[in-house]
Amino acid sequence: MTTLLEHHRVEIFLKNKFTDDETGFLRLHVPTWLATFYSTEGAVEKGVKKLWVDNNIYPLFIEKFYKDIAQKPNAQYLKDKLYRWFLNRKNSASRGPQSCRRRSLLKKPRSLGGLAYFALEKRDEITQQSRYKIASSPGDKPLDRYRAARRELWDALDEDTKALYQRKASEYNKTLVAGPTTEVIESVGRRNQDNIIQHTMEALGDLSGRHWRGHGDVAFFVMGACRRKDGQLSTFRGSVSNDEANDGFQTFAPDFENNIRAPFKEWASKVLPYSFPQKEGGAARDNGHNSMTIPMSVHEDGFPLLPGLDPDRVPPYEAKVIVRKYLEEAWKCSGYGSSHTLDVPWDILGTKDRSRILQDPKPFEHFQSLNPADASIGDTYNILGIILSQQGKGQQPLRFLNAIAHIAYPRRITETTNQVVAHNTRIDFSPPKPVGQA
């Protein structure tokens, strides 16, 4: 196969990417392109747009950037690339009625033969081979060159290798009949999340411009977020307008990261809660994550101090564990949480009454519950984020009041304080046992 590639290799200059200066030059001609072909509703005769690029853009491009350079890029390849660049500026599919129906991005894969499966695995090699054919067949369309290169590389294989690809294709087709597995579904989800920015920009781009599906001169700025399988929250942003030479909105907004992105991410974490698997017995834990060891230090007075960490890199279950452990240590620091005394008042922390037992409840007042067992994973991440933020300012968030035992456990404290204690008698402050147990 290597010999075949070398046989078709021709030393030519293929223009694969435009520089910033070249792109800026092309953008100057976009208004003329849009006005010529997209300002009216009439159909454009096939081939006219490409002819316009070949006759108007290509000569100017060569004149400006390659006038005094001996080695010029391959003409046909450059013309095709220029034409594709301008087609991408129209933000529209064909003018036919079917262009109004968007194709599903999650359609079922088609069954494959040996040649098609070979093309999937060797796509890069086939693409490279098709580029070498430009010199010998400059008038062929890119798709025709690709198919010809694919056939040549396939015919160069021995029969055993072809049979191997036939078997691979057969196994692949069996999975299509049986339906997608969990791994396939998750891989599709990851692939679409990886392309979410491109898909969003394409969807908005279809709304701008002067064409059948366009809405004229419009501009969009969009922010989005997605919750990934591992629980991390990923955000993205993008700007769309008819004038692609303009910079995005994020370059105009002062302190974009703190004033816009940070509050958006906080909001998104609430509306995109992460549901993680449940263990038997009701204990929630994501078994896909190994337990993290978070070293927790203390201040001079014993109040807990979390290390600097990124909440988005903490697995969901571990975030709940960290918040719970922090509250337990903060409760101990209040004087009521040492061994053989009172438990953390989780029931009160799970209600709005928690304002009676916290020194400064205001930063956390918008949460429904501060009990990690009840709080959503989104709220848990936000609680952890506020703790870390306030610690960075030298504060001690979620510090309990020092005299709250009568609020947290009124009945138990009343009963114990009314007892007459004899000398050397120990009072049992352990939690009461469930009813029916001795």
C-alpha positions as CSV (number, residue, x, y, z in Angstrom):
1,M,0.0,0.0,0.0
2,T,2.9,2.4,0.7
3,T,4.2,1.7,-2.7
4,L,0.9,2.6,-4.3
5,L,0.8,5.9,-2.4
6,E,4.3,6.8,-3.4
7,H,3.4,5.9,-7.0
8,H,0.7,8.6,-7.1
9,R,2.6,11.2,-5.1
10,V,3.2,14.4,-7.1
11,E,5.1,17.3,-5.7
12,I,2.4,20.0,-5.8
13,F,1.5,22.8,-3.5
14,L,-2.0,22.2,-2.0
15,K,-3.6,25.1,-0.1
16,N,-5.2,23.4,2.9
17,K,-5.7,26.4,5.2
18,F,-6.1,30.1,4.8
19,T,-4.0,32.5,6.9
20,D,-5.6,35.3,8.9
21,D,-4.6,37.8,6.3
22,E,-6.1,35.7,3.5
23,T,-9.3,35.1,5.5
24,G,-9.6,38.9,6.1
25,F,-9.3,39.5,2.4
26,L,-12.0,37.0,1.6
27,R,-14.4,38.5,4.1
28,L,-14.2,41.8,2.2
29,H,-16.1,40.1,-0.6
30,V,-18.8,38.4,1.5
31,P,-21.3,41.3,1.2
32,T,-20.9,41.2,-2.6
33,W,-21.4,37.4,-2.5
34,L,-24.5,37.6,-0.4
35,A,-26.0,40.5,-2.4
36,T,-25.4,38.7,-5.7
37,F,-26.8,35.3,-4.8
38,Y,-29.0,35.7,-1.7
39,S,-30.8,39.0,-1.9
40,T,-33.6,37.7,-4.2
41,E,-35.8,34.7,-4.0
42,G,-35.2,33.6,-7.6
43,A,-33.3,30.3,-8.2
44,V,-29.7,30.5,-9.2
45,E,-28.6,28.5,-12.2
46,K,-26.4,25.6,-11.4
47,G,-22.7,26.4,-11.6
48,V,-23.1,30.2,-11.6
49,K,-21.8,30.6,-8.1
50,K,-18.7,28.6,-8.6
51,L,-18.0,30.4,-11.9
52,W,-18.3,33.7,-10.0
53,V,-15.7,32.5,-7.5
54,D,-13.4,31.2,-10.2
55,N,-13.6,34.4,-12.3
56,N,-13.7,37.1,-9.6
57,I,-12.1,35.8,-6.4
58,Y,-9.4,33.4,-7.5
59,P,-7.5,35.9,-9.8
60,L,-7.6,38.6,-7.1
61,F,-6.4,36.1,-4.5
62,I,-3.5,35.0,-6.6
63,E,-2.6,38.6,-7.5
64,K,-2.6,39.7,-3.8
65,F,-0.8,36.8,-2.1
66,Y,1.2,34.9,-4.8
67,K,2.1,37.4,-7.4
68,D,5.8,37.3,-6.8
69,I,6.0,33.7,-5.5
70,A,7.3,31.1,-8.0
71,Q,5.6,28.1,-6.4
72,K,1.8,28.8,-6.6
73,P,-0.9,26.6,-5.1
74,N,-2.6,24.0,-7.3
75,A,-5.3,26.0,-9.2
76,Q,-8.2,23.6,-9.2
77,Y,-7.7,22.6,-5.6
78,L,-7.6,26.3,-4.5
79,K,-10.7,27.2,-6.6
80,D,-12.6,24.3,-4.9
81,K,-11.5,25.5,-1.5
82,L,-12.4,29.1,-2.2
83,Y,-15.8,28.0,-3.4
84,R,-16.5,25.9,-0.3
85,W,-15.4,28.9,1.9
86,F,-18.0,31.1,0.3
87,L,-20.7,28.5,0.4
88,N,-20.2,28.3,4.2
89,R,-20.8,32.1,4.4
90,K,-24.4,31.7,3.1
91,N,-25.6,29.8,6.3
92,S,-28.2,27.9,4.2
93,A,-28.8,24.6,2.6
94,S,-30.3,24.3,-0.9
95,R,-33.2,26.5,-1.8
96,G,-35.5,23.5,-2.4
97,P,-38.5,22.8,0.0
98,Q,-36.6,19.9,1.6
99,S,-34.0,22.3,3.0
100,C,-36.6,23.4,5.6
101,R,-36.6,19.9,7.1
102,R,-33.5,19.3,9.3
103,R,-32.1,15.9,9.2
104,S,-31.8,14.1,12.5
105,L,-28.3,14.0,14.0
106,L,-29.1,10.8,15.7
107,K,-30.4,8.6,12.8
108,K,-29.7,4.9,12.8
109,P,-26.4,4.0,11.2
110,R,-26.6,2.1,7.9
111,S,-25.3,-1.4,7.4
112,L,-21.9,-1.6,5.7
113,G,-20.1,-3.9,3.4
114,G,-16.4,-4.7,3.4
115,L,-15.4,-1.8,1.3
116,A,-17.4,0.7,3.3
117,Y,-16.0,-0.6,6.6
118,F,-12.5,-0.4,5.1
119,A,-13.2,3.3,4.2
120,L,-14.2,4.0,7.8
121,E,-10.9,2.7,9.2
122,K,-8.7,4.2,6.5
123,R,-10.4,7.5,5.9
124,D,-7.3,9.6,6.4
125,E,-5.2,7.5,4.0
126,I,-8.0,7.6,1.3
127,T,-8.3,11.4,1.7
128,Q,-4.5,11.8,1.3
129,Q,-4.5,9.5,-1.8
130,S,-7.4,11.5,-3.3
131,R,-5.3,14.7,-3.1
132,Y,-2.5,13.1,-5.0
133,K,-4.9,12.5,-7.9
134,I,-5.6,16.3,-8.4
135,A,-2.6,16.7,-10.7
136,S,-3.7,13.7,-12.9
137,S,-7.4,14.5,-12.8
138,P,-7.8,18.2,-12.1
139,G,-11.3,18.4,-13.5
140,D,-12.8,15.6,-11.3
141,K,-15.1,16.5,-8.4
142,P,-13.7,15.9,-4.9
143,L,-16.2,13.1,-4.2
144,D,-15.2,11.4,-7.5
145,R,-11.5,11.6,-6.6
146,Y,-12.3,10.2,-3.1
147,R,-14.2,7.2,-4.5
148,A,-11.5,6.5,-7.0
149,A,-8.8,6.6,-4.4
150,R,-10.9,4.3,-2.1
151,R,-11.3,1.7,-4.9
152,E,-7.6,1.8,-5.7
153,L,-6.5,1.2,-2.1
154,W,-9.1,-1.5,-1.7
155,D,-8.1,-3.3,-4.9
156,A,-4.5,-3.2,-3.6
157,L,-5.4,-5.4,-0.6
158,D,-4.9,-9.2,-0.7
159,E,-7.9,-11.5,-0.4
160,D,-7.2,-12.4,3.3
161,T,-7.3,-8.7,4.3
162,K,-10.5,-8.1,2.3
163,A,-12.1,-11.1,4.0
164,L,-11.1,-9.7,7.3
165,Y,-12.9,-6.4,6.5
166,Q,-16.0,-8.4,5.3
167,R,-16.1,-10.2,8.7
168,K,-15.8,-6.9,10.6
169,A,-18.6,-5.4,8.6
170,S,-20.7,-8.5,9.3
171,E,-20.2,-8.2,13.0
172,Y,-21.0,-4.5,12.8
173,N,-24.2,-5.1,11.0
174,K,-25.3,-7.6,13.7
175,T,-25.1,-4.9,16.3
176,L,-27.5,-2.8,14.2
177,V,-30.1,-5.5,14.2
178,A,-29.8,-6.1,18.0
179,G,-30.1,-2.5,18.7
180,P,-27.7,-0.1,20.4
181,T,-26.0,-1.2,23.6
182,T,-25.5,1.1,26.6
183,E,-21.9,1.7,25.5
184,V,-23.1,2.8,22.1
185,I,-25.8,5.1,23.5
186,E,-23.2,6.7,25.8
187,S,-20.7,7.1,22.9
188,V,-23.4,8.8,20.8
189,G,-24.2,11.2,23.6
190,R,-20.5,12.0,24.1
191,R,-20.0,12.6,20.4
192,N,-23.0,14.9,20.2
193,Q,-21.8,16.8,23.3
194,D,-18.3,17.2,21.7
195,N,-20.0,18.8,18.7
196,I,-22.6,20.8,20.6
197,I,-20.9,24.1,19.8
198,Q,-20.8,23.4,16.1
199,H,-24.5,22.2,16.1
200,T,-25.7,25.2,18.0
201,M,-23.9,27.7,15.8
202,E,-25.2,25.9,12.6
203,A,-28.7,26.0,13.9
204,L,-28.5,29.8,14.6
205,G,-26.6,30.4,11.4
206,D,-29.6,29.1,9.4
207,L,-31.7,31.9,10.8
208,S,-29.4,34.7,9.6
209,G,-29.0,36.0,6.1
210,R,-31.1,36.8,3.1
211,H,-32.4,33.5,1.8
212,W,-35.5,31.3,2.1
213,R,-34.8,30.3,5.7
214,G,-33.1,33.5,6.7
215,H,-34.4,36.4,8.8
216,G,-32.3,39.2,7.3
217,D,-29.6,41.0,9.3
218,V,-29.6,39.4,12.7
219,A,-27.0,38.7,15.4
220,F,-27.0,36.1,18.2
221,F,-25.0,35.5,21.3
222,V,-25.7,32.2,23.0
223,M,-24.4,30.5,26.2
224,G,-25.0,26.9,26.8
225,A,-24.1,24.2,29.3
226,C,-24.3,20.4,29.4
227,R,-23.9,18.0,32.2
228,R,-21.5,15.2,31.2
229,K,-21.7,11.6,32.3
230,D,-19.0,12.0,34.9
231,G,-21.1,14.8,36.5
232,Q,-18.9,17.7,35.4
233,L,-20.7,20.8,34.0
234,S,-19.3,22.0,30.7
235,T,-20.2,25.5,29.4
236,F,-19.8,27.0,26.0
237,R,-20.6,30.3,24.2
238,G,-20.7,31.6,20.6
239,S,-21.7,34.6,18.5
240,V,-23.4,34.5,15.1
241,S,-24.0,37.4,12.8
242,N,-24.0,38.2,9.1
243,D,-20.7,39.9,9.4
244,E,-18.3,37.2,10.5
245,A,-15.4,39.7,10.5
246,N,-16.7,41.1,13.8
247,D,-15.4,39.7,17.1
248,G,-17.8,37.8,19.4
249,F,-19.9,39.4,22.1
250,Q,-17.6,38.1,24.9
251,T,-14.9,40.5,23.7
252,F,-17.1,43.5,24.3
253,A,-18.5,42.5,27.8
254,P,-16.4,43.8,30.6
255,D,-15.0,41.1,32.9
256,F,-17.0,38.4,30.9
257,E,-15.8,35.5,33.1
258,N,-17.0,36.9,36.4
259,N,-20.0,39.0,35.3
260,I,-21.6,36.7,32.8
261,R,-20.1,33.2,32.7
262,A,-19.8,32.6,36.4
263,P,-23.5,33.4,37.3
264,F,-24.6,31.5,34.2
265,K,-22.7,28.4,35.3
266,E,-24.2,28.7,38.8
267,W,-27.7,28.9,37.3
268,A,-27.0,26.0,34.9
269,S,-25.8,23.7,37.7
270,K,-29.3,24.1,39.3
271,V,-31.4,23.4,36.2
272,L,-29.1,20.5,35.1
273,P,-29.0,18.3,38.3
274,Y,-27.0,15.2,38.0
275,S,-28.8,11.9,38.7
276,F,-26.3,9.3,39.8
277,P,-26.9,5.6,40.5
278,Q,-28.4,4.3,43.8
279,K,-26.8,1.6,45.8
280,E,-28.8,-1.0,47.5
281,G,-30.2,0.2,50.8
282,G,-30.8,3.7,49.4
283,A,-27.3,5.1,49.8
284,A,-26.4,7.2,46.8
285,R,-23.1,6.7,45.1
286,D,-21.6,6.7,41.7
287,N,-19.7,3.4,41.6
288,G,-17.8,4.5,38.6
289,H,-15.7,6.8,40.7
290,N,-13.0,5.9,43.1
291,S,-13.2,7.5,46.5
292,M,-11.2,10.7,46.7
293,T,-9.1,11.5,49.7
294,I,-9.6,15.2,50.6
295,P,-7.3,16.4,53.3
296,M,-9.1,18.8,55.6
297,S,-7.2,21.0,58.0
298,V,-8.5,23.2,60.8
299,H,-8.1,26.7,62.0
300,E,-6.6,27.5,65.5
301,D,-10.1,27.3,67.0
302,G,-10.8,23.9,65.4
303,F,-13.0,25.1,62.6
304,P,-12.6,23.1,59.4
305,L,-10.7,24.4,56.4
306,L,-11.0,22.7,53.0
307,P,-8.0,22.7,50.6
308,G,-8.2,24.6,47.3
309,L,-9.9,22.4,44.7
310,D,-12.0,22.8,41.6
311,P,-15.6,21.6,42.4
312,D,-16.2,20.7,38.7
313,R,-13.5,18.1,39.0
314,V,-15.0,16.4,42.0
315,P,-17.3,13.5,41.3
316,P,-20.9,14.0,42.4
317,Y,-20.9,11.5,45.3
318,E,-17.6,12.9,46.6
319,A,-19.0,16.4,46.6
320,K,-21.8,15.3,48.9
321,V,-19.2,13.5,51.1
322,I,-17.1,16.6,51.3
323,V,-20.0,18.9,52.3
324,R,-21.2,16.4,54.9
325,K,-17.8,16.0,56.4
326,Y,-17.3,19.8,56.5
327,L,-20.6,20.3,58.3
328,E,-19.8,17.5,60.8
329,E,-16.5,19.2,61.6
330,A,-18.1,22.6,61.9
331,W,-20.7,21.1,64.3
332,K,-17.9,19.6,66.4
333,C,-16.3,23.1,66.6
334,S,-19.6,24.5,68.0
335,G,-19.0,22.4,71.2
336,Y,-22.0,20.0,70.7
337,G,-20.5,17.6,68.2
338,S,-17.8,15.8,70.2
339,S,-18.1,12.2,70.7
340,H,-20.9,10.9,73.0
341,T,-22.9,14.1,72.6
342,L,-25.4,15.5,70.1
343,D,-25.6,14.6,66.4
344,V,-25.5,17.2,63.6
345,P,-29.1,18.6,63.3
346,W,-29.6,17.4,59.7
347,D,-33.3,17.8,59.9
348,I,-33.0,21.5,60.7
349,L,-30.3,22.0,58.0
350,G,-32.8,20.5,55.6
351,T,-35.3,23.3,56.2
352,K,-35.4,27.1,56.2
353,D,-35.3,27.0,60.0
354,R,-31.5,26.6,59.7
355,S,-31.2,30.4,59.9
356,R,-31.8,29.9,63.7
357,I,-28.7,27.8,64.2
358,L,-26.2,29.4,61.8
359,Q,-24.2,32.5,62.5
360,D,-24.4,33.7,58.9
361,P,-27.1,31.8,56.9
362,K,-27.5,34.6,54.2
363,P,-25.1,33.1,51.5
364,F,-27.0,29.8,51.7
365,E,-30.6,31.1,52.2
366,H,-31.7,30.3,48.6
367,F,-31.0,26.6,48.9
368,Q,-33.9,24.3,49.8
369,S,-31.7,22.1,51.9
370,L,-28.1,22.1,53.3
371,N,-28.3,18.4,54.1
372,P,-26.3,16.7,51.4
373,A,-28.6,13.6,51.7
374,D,-31.5,15.8,50.5
375,A,-29.9,18.5,48.4
376,S,-29.7,18.0,44.6
377,I,-26.3,17.4,43.1
378,G,-26.5,20.9,41.5
379,D,-27.1,22.5,44.9
380,T,-24.4,20.4,46.5
381,Y,-21.8,21.7,44.0
382,N,-23.0,25.3,44.6
383,I,-22.8,24.9,48.3
384,L,-19.3,23.5,48.0
385,G,-18.4,26.4,45.7
386,I,-19.7,29.0,48.2
387,I,-17.7,27.4,51.0
388,L,-14.5,27.5,49.0
389,S,-15.2,31.1,47.8
390,Q,-15.8,32.4,51.3
391,Q,-12.8,30.5,52.6
392,G,-10.7,32.3,50.0
393,K,-11.9,35.6,51.6
394,G,-10.8,34.5,55.0
395,Q,-14.3,33.7,56.3
396,Q,-15.6,30.7,58.0
397,P,-18.9,29.7,56.3
398,L,-21.6,27.5,57.9
399,R,-20.4,28.2,61.4
400,F,-23.0,27.1,64.0
401,L,-24.1,29.3,66.9
402,N,-22.5,28.4,70.1
403,A,-25.7,28.1,72.1
404,I,-28.1,26.3,70.0
405,A,-28.6,22.9,71.7
406,H,-32.0,24.0,73.0
407,I,-33.1,24.8,69.4
408,A,-31.7,21.8,67.8
409,Y,-32.8,19.2,70.4
410,P,-35.4,21.0,72.7
411,R,-36.9,17.9,74.2
412,R,-33.7,16.1,74.9
413,I,-32.1,19.1,76.5
414,T,-35.2,19.8,78.6
415,E,-35.2,16.3,79.9
416,T,-31.6,16.3,80.8
417,T,-31.5,19.7,82.4
418,N,-34.4,18.9,84.7
419,Q,-32.7,15.8,86.1
420,V,-31.3,15.9,89.6
421,V,-27.8,14.6,89.2
422,A,-26.2,12.8,92.1
423,H,-22.5,13.1,92.8
424,N,-20.4,11.0,90.5
425,T,-23.4,10.1,88.3
426,R,-22.9,10.1,84.6
427,I,-25.6,11.5,82.3
428,D,-26.1,9.6,79.1
429,F,-26.1,12.1,76.2
430,S,-26.1,9.4,73.5
431,P,-28.8,9.6,70.9
432,P,-32.1,7.9,71.9
433,K,-32.6,4.4,70.7
434,P,-35.5,3.6,68.2
435,V,-38.8,2.7,69.7
436,G,-39.2,-0.9,70.6
437,Q,-35.5,-1.5,71.2
438,A,-34.1,-2.0,74.7
